[in-house]
């Protein structure tokens, strides 16, 4: 079984910064794409950013230039550096990973979420 554990959320004033982490553990052959998603109250979950195993990145227009996604050399820990935070960034942030098992089957996993609150 694979687990994704997020950390780093919290309360920050507008204009501030936070760094989220997502650590994957378990029996993993390879992790393909990892990504951050967020869900604000009353809204649907939306893509924030993704990063491939080759470290190609993709960002939602709303966070371009403010957020940076990255992965460690082992590829099992992902980060989201968030700067110039705005109240509209307030949401629960979820980690997602496309994991290839040792049987070469592909599965999609979600973390439990971490709350980010930006005060005005």
Secondary structure, DSSP 8 states (H G I E B T S, - for coil): --EEEEE--EEEETT--EEEEEEEESS-SEEEEEEEEEE-TTS--EEEEEE-TT--EEE-TTTTTTEEEEE-TTSSEEEEEE-S--GGG-EEEEEEEEEE-TTS-EEEEE---EEEEEE-
